[in-house]
């Protein structure tokens, strides 16, 4: 019999002790494993009733041997290289009455199956196999029968599984019990200096809760253990030092993106059951952003989250009986919500979506009323009070089924793409919708130079005769929309951005005829560069609002071919992941290879439109003090704080930034407005005006703001919008530099 490690023995003793005290039932749910072992002596045994001689590779526990004799079956003899897993889910916490398994014959020959189960007797279940993935031709079975062997001791437990149907003889396999949990995962929780991570909560601290909710100190580890994961905590709650920055330091996307790649002690260029959870005070967007799940850290996806403790999630509703407990609960909920995204879970109201045109995992219906970590508390009928009155700190059954039983690559951090394999449903377009979505580019003809970045503009208009209430961030948040683009002659692709954001779902009234606007940068994202090649493209966006899908007009645009060899040569370095990230997050002081490419673009194509975009990205990174992790050289990759790592403040390079800004935005303002679009051009010039004012150049700040209004007027922007822009510029100069992007221009 194989030797058991110390952890297995301790786990067994703990289970037995709890069972003897009557605290927990002796469950059979969990992970089972079977292996083919080369070189093991073949042992034979004879069934008394039939006289049949049987063989086995290893000694079996008495209970399993008796069960096999009772079944009068001969066990499947695996090849020496086979490994097989079984996940049984029939009792314990939130049982799904399901079983799944993975057969590993080689790296290139694997098959995964899932079956729904019903009980047929004590510790016996049967069910149909309804899902298969992988080398399904080698696994034609359609039915599974399972008999579990219970024991007080974990090492004596097992399961006997018989596969049938599909035109083949029955296949029976014996499994040894390995763990109560379906999978093992590792969390690392860190926090910025002055921010306390919220990794545990008193479930009864707030009076608004279900009457049946158990009063306990619930940890993040408990939440995911109950979801089926053996959670290990790596490192500790490390404090990330902020040299030169206060406790209220705000983090930009680019700073988080750089820090999450560099600081996480487990970061690696591979998929792994591990994620990084970072608690900070605020994002530079301010209190409206509560958390982020990064989709793409290096070459991998869904590995890191950031939670902003002092954002709107700390603001209890007026009159709340325990504001402090409310805020702690929301911080805890936000952490579990963002971590759920890292397990590839979508929002409860987005389950019907799919990504990239890939095949479905499981057809799911949207569930906007779910009391799940993956729903927004204020999304349900009755708002957050109604949500928490019924919330039991858990994931929904369909989410648990996915986390426990979907193929590992769909769930594992750094493996399958965000929200792959979750199903598809046709758009629900209402014939009398009150809202109209328009997709456009602000130029006479939608033709873009090679290397130029197409910036799309969205316009959402109330076309009804009644006011309509919409989310303030409805056009800012990717969670509300699906963006599809198709190059002529190629398959359609779905744009998926690098990061997902948890916005405050503040509401605004859209009066009849009123519109809101936003820009979208869709050139580069998790899929790489979606609009890099010359050709004709069709782009269309579907906005998902409260059970209704609002589909935009299809926008046709053209990317021109390169004009010379120089452009074609530079494209090899330009259409890379580093450059895509820099342009997405408005600059970086960490991705130097991408910055060098942008400098080369400016040097060799100074009059090209792409040079405007390059100058802005470089200027943004240089304009303000920048937080960056500083690690000692020549030290083994231990956790950063053990290597002497600190987050240092890199001082702004004001003059270089000023030159890049003015060259990009002021030299030819009409050209800049055309390539950036009116919304982004207004955003950057307003920022520049405030930035100049902050540095004492009030005269130039006023001139830049006045020229912005002149350009917009010449480009026939509405007078009401120009008045708003002028007012904002004046306010920005009064309160100095503000980084928030205007929502309408």
C-alpha positions in Angstrom: 0.0 0.0 0.0 1.3 3.5 -0.8 2.7 5.5 2.0 0.6 8.4 3.2 2.1 11.8 4.0 1.7 13.6 7.3 -1.0 15.9 5.9 -3.2 13.0 4.9 -2.8 11.4 8.3 -3.6 14.6 10.1 -6.6 15.2 7.9 -7.9 11.7 8.6 -7.6 12.1 12.4 -9.4 15.5 12.2 -12.3 14.0 10.3 -12.6 11.0 12.6 -12.5 13.3 15.7 -15.3 15.5 14.3 -17.3 12.5 13.3 -17.0 10.9 16.7 -18.2 14.1 18.3 -21.2 14.2 16.0 -20.2 17.5 14.5 -20.0 16.3 10.9 -21.4 13.4 8.9 -18.9 11.0 7.4 -19.3 12.2 3.8 -18.3 10.5 0.7 -18.1 13.6 -1.6 -14.7 14.6 -2.7 -11.8 13.7 -5.0 -10.9 10.1 -5.8 -8.0 8.9 -7.8 -6.9 5.8 -9.7 -3.5 5.2 -11.2 -1.8 2.6 -13.4 1.4 1.5 -11.7 4.2 -0.1 -13.7 6.1 -2.9 -12.0 3.5 -3.7 -9.3 3.0 -7.4 -8.8 -0.3 -8.7 -10.1 -2.4 -10.3 -7.4 -5.2 -12.7 -8.1 -8.4 -13.5 -6.2 -11.2 -15.9 -6.8 -14.9 -15.1 -6.6 -16.5 -17.9 -4.5 -19.9 -17.9 -6.2 -18.8 -17.9 -9.8 -15.3 -19.5 -9.6 -14.0 -16.7 -11.8 -10.3 -15.7 -11.2 -9.7 -12.0 -11.0 -6.5 -9.9 -10.9 -5.6 -6.7 -9.2 -2.5 -4.5 -9.1 -2.5 -3.7 -5.4 -4.0 -4.7 -2.1 -7.5 -3.4 -1.6 -9.2 -2.3 1.7 -11.6 -5.0 3.0 -14.7 -2.8 2.3 -13.8 -2.3 -1.4 -12.9 -5.9 -1.9 -16.2 -7.0 -0.5 -18.0 -4.5 -2.6 -16.3 -5.8 -5.8 -17.1 -9.4 -4.9 -20.8 -8.4 -4.3 -20.9 -6.8 -7.7 -19.4 -9.8 -9.3 -17.3 -7.7 -11.6 -13.7 -7.6 -12.8 -12.0 -4.3 -12.5 -10.5 -2.5 -15.5 -6.8 -3.0 -15.6 -5.3 0.4 -16.6 -2.1 0.9 -18.6 1.0 1.8 -16.5 0.7 5.4 -17.6 -3.0 6.1 -17.0 -4.2 8.3 -14.3 -7.9 8.9 -13.6 -9.8 11.2 -11.3 -13.3 11.1 -9.9 -15.2 14.0 -8.2 -18.2 12.8 -6.3 -20.7 15.5 -5.2 -23.6 13.9 -3.4 -23.4 15.1 0.2 -21.7 17.6 2.5 -21.9 21.3 1.9 -24.2 22.3 -1.1 -24.3 18.9 -2.9 -25.0 19.2 -6.6 -25.9 15.5 -7.1 -23.2 15.2 -9.8 -20.1 13.3 -10.6 -17.3 14.2 -13.0 -14.0 12.6 -14.0 -10.9 13.1 -16.0 -9.0 10.3 -17.7 -5.3 11.2 -18.4 -3.7 8.8 -20.9 -1.1 11.3 -22.1 -0.7 15.1 -22.4 -2.4 14.9 -25.8 -5.0 12.2 -24.9 -7.4 13.3 -22.1 -11.1 13.2 -21.7 -13.4 14.9 -19.1 -16.9 13.9 -18.4 -19.8 15.0 -16.1 -23.0 13.2 -15.1 -26.1 14.0 -13.1 -26.8 11.4 -10.4 -29.7 9.9 -8.6 -29.5 7.5 -5.7 -30.3 3.8 -6.3 -29.5 2.5 -2.9 -27.3 3.1 0.1 -24.1 4.7 -1.2 -25.0 3.9 -4.7 -25.8 6.3 -7.6 -26.5 6.2 -11.3 -26.8 8.8 -14.0 -26.4 9.8 -17.6 -23.2 11.4 -18.8 -24.3 14.7 -20.4 -21.0 16.5 -21.0 -17.7 15.4 -22.5 -14.5 17.3 -23.4 -11.3 16.3 -25.0 -10.7 13.0 -26.8 -14.3 12.0 -26.7 -13.9 9.4 -29.4 -12.0 7.2 -27.0 -14.7 7.5 -24.4 -18.1 6.7 -25.9 -19.8 5.8 -22.6 -23.2 7.3 -21.8 -24.0 6.0 -18.4 -22.1 5.8 -15.1 -22.9 3.7 -11.9 -21.0 4.6 -8.7 -20.7 2.7 -5.4 -18.9 4.5 -2.6 -17.1 2.6 0.2 -17.4 4.4 3.5 -15.0 4.2 6.3 -14.2 6.1 9.4 -10.7 6.3 8.1 -10.0 8.2 4.9 -7.3 5.9 3.6 -9.9 3.0 3.6 -12.5 4.9 1.6 -12.9 4.3 -2.1 -15.3 4.1 -5.0 -16.1 1.6 -7.7 -17.3 3.1 -11.0 -18.8 1.3 -14.0 -19.1 3.0 -17.3 -21.6 1.6 -19.8 -23.3 2.4 -23.1 -21.8 3.8 -26.3 -21.6 0.3 -28.0 -18.7 -0.9 -25.8 -18.5 -3.5 -23.1 -18.8 -2.1 -19.6 -15.7 -0.5 -18.1 -15.2 -0.7 -14.3 -12.6 1.2 -12.3 -11.7 1.3 -8.6 -10.7 4.6 -7.1 -9.0 5.5 -3.8 -10.2 8.5 -1.8 -7.8 11.5 -1.9 -9.5 14.5 -0.4 -12.8 16.1 0.7 -12.2 18.9 -1.8 -12.6 18.7 -5.5 -9.5 20.9 -6.2 -6.7 22.7 -4.4 -6.0 26.4 -4.8 -3.7 28.9 -3.3 -4.4 32.6 -2.3 -1.9 35.3 -1.5 -3.3 38.4 0.2 -1.3 41.6 0.3 -2.2 45.2 1.2 -0.9 48.7 0.6 0.5 50.5 3.6 -2.3 52.0 5.6 -4.9 49.6 4.2 -6.2 46.6 6.2 -7.2 43.6 4.2 -10.7 42.3 5.0 -10.3 38.5 4.9 -12.9 37.6 7.6 -16.3 38.8 8.7 -18.7 38.3 11.6 -21.8 37.0 9.8 -24.1 38.4 12.5 -22.5 41.7 13.0 -25.1 43.4 10.8 -28.8 43.0 11.8 -29.9 42.7 8.2 -29.3 39.0 7.5 -31.3 35.8 7.0 -32.8 34.4 10.2 -31.3 31.0 9.5 -27.8 32.3 8.9 -25.3 30.7 11.3 -23.4 33.2 13.5 -19.7 32.6 12.9 -16.4 34.2 11.9 -16.4 33.5 8.2 -13.1 33.8 6.3 -12.4 34.0 2.6 -10.8 30.7 3.0 -14.0 29.2 4.4 -16.1 30.6 1.5 -14.0 28.8 -1.1 -13.5 25.7 0.9 -17.3 25.4 1.0 -17.3 25.9 -2.7 -15.1 22.7 -3.0 -11.5 23.9 -2.8 -8.8 23.0 -0.5 -7.5 26.5 0.1 -3.9 27.1 1.0 -2.6 30.6 2.0 0.9 31.5 0.7 3.1 34.1 2.3 1.0 36.2 4.7 -0.8 39.5 4.8 2.2 41.4 3.6 2.2 45.1 3.9 3.4 46.8 0.7 5.5 49.8 1.7 4.8 53.0 -0.1 7.9 55.1 0.0 7.1 58.8 -0.6 3.3 58.2 -0.8 0.6 58.7 1.8 -1.9 56.1 3.1 -4.5 57.6 0.8 -2.4 57.1 -2.4 -4.5 56.4 -5.4 -3.6 53.6 -7.8 -3.8 53.9 -11.6 -4.5 51.0 -13.9 -0.9 51.0 -15.2 0.5 51.1 -11.6 -1.6 48.1 -10.6 -0.9 46.3 -13.8 2.9 46.7 -13.3 2.8 46.0 -9.5 0.6 42.8 -9.8 3.1 41.3 -12.3 6.1 42.2 -10.2 5.0 41.9 -6.5 3.1 38.7 -6.4 5.5 36.1 -5.1 3.9 33.2 -7.0 3.7 35.0 -10.4 4.9 32.8 -13.2 4.6 32.4 -16.9 2.2 29.4 -16.6 -1.3 28.4 -15.5 -1.5 27.6 -11.8 -4.1 27.2 -9.1 -3.1 30.4 -7.4 -4.2 34.0 -7.3 -3.1 37.4 -5.9 -5.5 39.5 -3.9 -4.4 43.1 -3.2 -6.2 45.5 -0.9 -5.6 49.3 -1.5 -7.3 52.5 -0.5 -8.5 54.0 -3.7 -8.2 53.8 -7.5 -7.4 57.1 -9.3 -11.0 56.9 -10.7 -12.1 57.8 -7.2 -14.7 56.3 -5.0 -16.9 54.9 -7.8 -14.5 52.0 -8.4 -14.7 49.2 -5.8 -12.5 46.5 -7.3 -10.8 45.1 -10.4 -10.1 41.6 -11.7 -7.2 41.6 -14.1 -7.8 39.4 -17.1 -4.3 39.5 -18.5 -1.2 39.5 -16.3 1.7 38.7 -18.5 0.6 35.9 -20.9 -1.9 34.5 -18.4 -5.4 35.5 -17.4 -7.5 35.8 -14.3 -4.7 35.7 -11.8 -5.0 38.9 -9.7 -7.6 41.1 -8.1 -7.5 44.5 -6.4 -10.1 45.7 -3.8 -10.3 49.4 -2.9 -11.4 49.6 0.7 -12.2 53.3 0.8 -14.4 53.4 -2.3 -18.2 53.5 -2.4 -18.2 50.0 -0.8 -17.4 51.8 2.5 -20.3 54.1 2.3 -23.3 52.6 4.1 -26.8 53.8 3.1 -28.2 56.7 5.2 -29.9 55.5 8.3 -28.2 52.1 8.3 -28.3 50.6 11.8 -24.6 49.5 11.8 -22.6 51.4 9.1 -19.2 49.9 10.2 -20.5 46.3 9.9 -22.2 47.2 6.5 -18.8 48.5 5.2 -16.9 45.5 6.4 -19.5 43.1 4.8 -19.2 45.0 1.5 -15.4 44.8 1.5 -15.6 41.1 2.2 -18.3 40.6 -0.5 -16.2 42.6 -3.0 -13.1 40.5 -2.4 -15.1 37.2 -2.9 -16.8 38.7 -5.9 -13.6 39.6 -7.7 -12.0 36.3 -6.7 -15.0 34.6 -8.2 -14.2 36.3 -11.5 -10.7 34.8 -11.2 -12.4 31.3 -11.1 -13.9 32.3 -14.5 -17.4 33.1 -13.1 -19.5 35.8 -14.8 -22.0 38.1 -13.1 -25.3 36.5 -12.3 -27.1 38.5 -15.0 -24.5 37.7 -17.6 -24.5 33.9 -17.6 -26.1 33.7 -21.1 -23.0 35.3 -22.7 -20.1 33.6 -24.4 -16.7 34.7 -25.4 -14.9 34.4 -28.8 -17.6 32.3 -30.4 -16.3 29.2 -28.5 -18.5 26.2 -27.8 -20.7 26.3 -24.8 -19.9 24.9 -21.4 -23.4 24.7 -20.2 -26.5 26.7 -21.5 -27.3 29.0 -18.6 -30.1 31.6 -18.1 -29.4 35.0 -16.6 -30.4 35.2 -12.9 -30.5 38.8 -11.9 -32.3 37.9 -8.6 -29.6 35.4 -7.4 -28.3 35.8 -3.8 -24.8 34.9 -4.9 -21.4 36.5 -4.6 -21.5 37.0 -8.3 -24.6 39.3 -8.3 -24.6 43.0 -7.3 -26.5 43.6 -4.1 -28.4 46.6 -5.5 -29.2 44.6 -8.7 -32.1 42.7 -7.1 -35.6 43.8 -6.6 -35.6 45.7 -3.3 -32.0 46.7 -3.6 -29.1 45.8 -1.3 -31.3 45.5 1.8 -33.4 42.8 0.1 -30.2 41.1 -1.1 -28.5 40.8 2.2 -31.7 39.8 4.0 -31.5 36.5 2.0 -27.7 36.3 1.3 -26.0 33.2 2.8 -22.4 34.0 1.8 -22.3 31.4 -1.0 -22.2 30.9 -4.8 -25.2 29.7 -6.7 -25.7 26.0 -7.6 -24.8 26.6 -11.2 -21.6 28.4 -10.2 -20.7 25.6 -7.8 -21.3 23.0 -10.6 -18.9 25.0 -12.8 -16.2 25.5 -10.1 -16.2 21.9 -9.0 -16.9 19.9 -12.2 -15.9 21.9 -15.3 -12.7 20.9 -17.0 -9.8 22.2 -15.0 -8.5 24.5 -17.8 -11.9 26.4 -17.7 -11.5 27.2 -14.0 -7.8 27.3 -13.3 -6.2 30.8 -13.0 -4.0 31.6 -15.9 -5.6 29.0 -18.2 -8.9 29.4 -20.2 -9.8 32.9 -21.1 -12.3 35.0 -19.0 -15.8 33.7 -19.2 -15.1 31.1 -21.8 -17.4 28.1 -22.1 -20.4 29.5 -20.2 -23.0 29.3 -22.9 -24.8 31.4 -25.4 -28.2 32.9 -25.9 -29.5 35.1 -28.7 -29.8 38.8 -28.1 -33.1 39.8 -26.5 -34.0 42.9 -28.5 -37.3 44.6 -27.7 -39.2 46.1 -30.7 -40.1 49.2 -28.8 -37.0 49.9 -26.8 -36.7 53.3 -25.2 -32.9 53.5 -25.9 -30.9 53.6 -29.1 -27.2 52.8 -29.3 -25.1 54.5 -32.1 -21.6 53.5 -32.9 -19.5 56.0 -34.9 -16.1 57.5 -35.6 -15.7 61.3 -35.9 -14.3 61.6 -39.4 -15.8 62.1 -42.8 -14.8 58.6 -44.0 -14.2 55.7 -41.7 -10.7 55.0 -43.1 -7.7 54.7 -40.9 -4.0 54.8 -41.7 -2.0 51.6 -41.1 -0.8 51.6 -37.5 -3.5 54.3 -36.6 -5.7 53.3 -33.6 -9.4 53.3 -34.4 -11.2 54.9 -31.5 -14.9 54.2 -31.5 -17.5 56.5 -30.0 -20.8 55.3 -28.4 -23.9 57.4 -28.2 -26.8 56.2 -26.1 -30.0 58.2 -26.6 -33.4 58.1 -25.0 -35.8 57.9 -28.0 -38.9 57.5 -26.0 -41.3 60.2 -24.6 -40.6 59.3 -21.0 -37.5 59.7 -18.8 -35.3 56.5 -18.5 -33.1 55.6 -15.6 -29.7 54.1 -16.5 -26.5 53.3 -14.7 -24.0 56.2 -14.7 -21.2 53.9 -15.9 -23.4 52.1 -18.5 -21.1 52.9 -21.4 -17.9 52.8 -19.3 -18.1 49.3 -18.0 -17.3 46.3 -20.2 -19.5 44.1 -18.1 -22.6 45.7 -19.8 -21.6 45.1 -23.4 -20.4 42.6 -26.0 -18.2 44.0 -28.7 -17.9 41.9 -31.9 -15.6 42.7 -34.9 -15.2 40.9 -38.1 -12.6 41.4 -40.8 -14.0 40.5 -44.3 -13.1 36.9 -45.1 -12.3 36.0 -41.5 -14.2 34.6 -38.5 -15.7 37.1 -36.1 -13.8 37.9 -32.9 -15.1 39.2 -29.6 -13.1 42.0 -28.0 -12.4 41.4 -24.3 -10.4 44.0 -22.4 -7.5 43.4 -20.2 -9.4 44.3 -17.0 -12.8 44.0 -15.5 -14.0 46.8 -13.1 -16.5 46.8 -10.3 -18.2 50.2 -10.6 -20.7 51.9 -8.3 -24.0 51.4 -9.9 -25.1 55.0 -9.4 -28.2 56.0 -11.5 -28.9 58.9 -13.7 -32.0 60.1 -15.5 -31.9 60.2 -19.2 -34.6 62.6 -20.4 -36.4 62.2 -23.8 -34.0 63.1 -26.6 -31.0 63.2 -24.2 -27.8 61.3 -24.9 -24.7 60.1 -23.1 -21.4 59.4 -24.8 -18.3 57.3 -24.3 -15.3 56.2 -26.3 -14.0 52.6 -26.7 -10.4 51.5 -27.4 -10.9 48.0 -28.9 -7.7 47.6 -30.9 -5.8 45.5 -28.3 -7.0 43.3 -25.4 -6.9 39.8 -24.1 -7.2 38.3 -27.6 -4.2 40.3 -28.8 -4.5 42.9 -31.5 -7.9 42.5 -33.1 -7.6 45.3 -35.7 -4.0 45.1 -36.8 -4.2 43.8 -40.4 -5.2 46.0 -43.4 -8.7 45.3 -44.6 -12.4 46.1 -44.2 -14.0 45.5 -40.8 -17.5 45.4 -39.4 -17.9 46.3 -35.7 -21.1 46.0 -33.7 -21.8 46.4 -30.0 -24.6 44.8 -27.9 -25.5 46.6 -24.6 -27.1 44.5 -21.9 -29.5 46.4 -19.7 -31.9 44.9 -17.2 -32.9 41.9 -19.3 -32.9 43.9 -22.6 -30.2 43.8 -25.3 -29.6 47.0 -27.2 -27.7 46.4 -30.4 -25.9 49.2 -32.2 -25.7 49.8 -35.9 -23.0 47.8 -37.7 -20.1 50.1 -38.3 -18.0 49.5 -41.4 -14.4 50.8 -41.4 -11.2 50.2 -43.3 -7.6 49.9 -42.2 -5.4 51.0 -45.1 -2.3 49.0 -46.1 1.2 50.2 -45.2 2.5 53.0 -47.4 6.1 51.9 -47.3 8.5 49.3 -45.9 9.2 51.5 -42.9 5.7 51.1 -41.6 5.6 47.4 -42.3 8.9 46.9 -40.5 7.8 48.9 -37.4 4.5 47.0 -37.3 6.4 43.9 -36.1 7.3 45.6 -32.8 4.2 47.8 -32.6 1.6 45.0 -32.6 2.9 43.4 -29.5 1.4 42.7 -26.0 3.5 45.3 -24.3 2.5 48.1 -26.6 -1.1 47.0 -26.4 -1.0 47.3 -22.6 0.7 50.7 -22.6 -1.9 52.1 -24.9 -4.8 50.5 -23.0 -3.6 51.8 -19.6 -2.4 55.2 -20.9 1.2 54.6 -20.3 3.7 52.6 -18.3 7.1 53.1 -16.6 7.6 49.4 -16.4 7.1 48.0 -19.9 10.3 49.6 -21.3 10.4 47.4 -24.5 7.0 48.8 -25.5 8.0 52.4 -24.6 11.1 52.0 -26.8 8.9 51.0 -29.7 6.7 54.1 -29.2 9.8 56.3 -29.1 10.9 54.6 -32.4 7.5 55.3 -33.9 7.8 59.0 -33.0 11.3 59.2 -34.4 10.7 57.5 -37.7 7.0 58.4 -38.3 6.8 61.8 -36.6 3.9 63.1 -38.8 2.0 59.8 -38.8 -1.3 59.8 -36.8 0.0 56.9 -34.6 2.7 59.2 -33.3 0.0 61.3 -31.6 -1.2 58.2 -29.7 2.4 57.3 -28.9 3.3 60.8 -27.5 0.2 60.8 -25.3 1.0 57.4 -23.8 4.6 58.3 -23.1 3.6 61.7 -21.7 1.0 60.2 -19.3 3.6 58.0 -17.7 6.1 60.9 -17.2 3.6 63.6 -16.2 3.1 62.6 -12.5 5.0 60.8 -9.8 4.8 57.1 -10.4 4.8 54.1 -8.0 6.9 51.2 -9.0 8.3 48.1 -7.2 12.0 48.2 -6.6 13.6 44.8 -6.2 17.2 44.0 -5.3 19.2 42.4 -8.1 20.7 38.9 -7.9 18.3 37.6 -5.3 16.3 34.4 -5.7 12.6 35.0 -6.4 11.3 34.9 -2.8 8.4 37.1 -1.8 9.2 40.7 -2.6 9.3 42.0 1.0 11.9 39.3 1.9 14.1 40.4 -1.0 14.2 44.0 0.3 11.6 45.1 -2.2 9.8 48.4 -1.7 7.5 50.5 -3.8 9.4 53.6 -4.6 8.2 56.9 -6.0 9.6 57.7 -9.4 9.5 61.5 -9.9 7.7 63.1 -12.8 9.7 64.3 -15.8 7.7 67.4 -16.3 9.5 69.1 -19.2 9.6 66.0 -21.3 6.0 65.3 -20.6 5.1 68.9 -21.5 6.8 68.6 -24.8 5.1 65.4 -25.7 1.7 66.7 -24.7 1.9 69.9 -26.6 3.3 68.2 -29.7 0.5 65.6 -29.7 -2.4 67.8 -28.7 -1.6 71.4 -29.7 0.5 71.3 -32.9 -2.3 70.3 -35.2 -5.4 70.2 -33.0 -7.8 69.2 -35.8 -5.7 66.2 -36.7 -5.4 65.2 -33.1 -9.2 65.6 -32.7 -9.8 63.4 -35.7 -7.5 60.6 -34.8 -8.4 60.6 -31.0 -12.1 61.3 -31.5 -13.9 64.2 -29.9 -14.4 62.4 -26.5 -10.8 61.3 -26.0 -9.4 64.6 -27.4 -11.5 66.6 -25.0 -10.5 64.3 -22.1 -6.8 64.7 -22.8 -6.8 68.4 -23.4 -8.8 69.1 -20.3 -6.3 67.0 -18.4 -3.5 69.0 -20.0 -5.1 72.3 -19.0 -5.4 71.2 -15.4 -1.9 69.8 -15.4 -0.4 73.1 -16.7 -2.4 75.1 -14.1 -1.1 72.9 -11.3 2.4 73.6 -12.4 2.0 77.4 -12.5 1.5 77.9 -16.2 -2.0 79.5 -15.9 -1.7 81.4 -19.2 -0.9 78.3 -21.3 -3.6 76.4 -19.4 -6.2 79.0 -20.4 -5.0 79.1 -24.0 -5.2 75.3 -24.4 -8.8 75.3 -23.0 -9.9 78.1 -25.3 -8.4 76.4 -28.4 -10.2 73.2 -27.4 -13.5 75.0 -27.5 -12.6 76.6 -30.9 -11.7 73.2 -32.4 -14.9 71.6 -31.2 -17.0 74.5 -32.5 -15.3 74.3 -35.9 -15.9 70.5 -35.9 -19.7 71.2 -35.4 -20.0 69.9 -31.9 -23.2 70.9 -30.1 -23.1 74.3 -28.4 -24.4 72.8 -25.2 -21.5 70.4 -25.1 -19.0 73.1 -25.8 -20.4 75.1 -22.9 -20.1 72.1 -20.6 -16.5 71.6 -21.8 -15.6 75.3 -21.1 -17.2 75.0 -17.6 -15.2 71.9 -16.8 -12.0 73.4 -18.0 -12.5 76.4 -15.7 -13.3 74.1 -12.8 -10.2 71.9 -13.5 -8.0 75.0 -13.4 -9.5 76.0 -10.1 -9.1 72.7 -8.3 -5.9 71.8 -10.3 -5.3 68.5 -12.1 -8.2 65.9 -11.9 -7.8 62.5 -13.5 -11.5 61.6 -14.0 -12.6 61.1 -17.5 -15.6 63.1 -18.6 -18.7 61.0 -19.3 -20.0 63.2 -22.1 -18.4 65.3 -24.8 
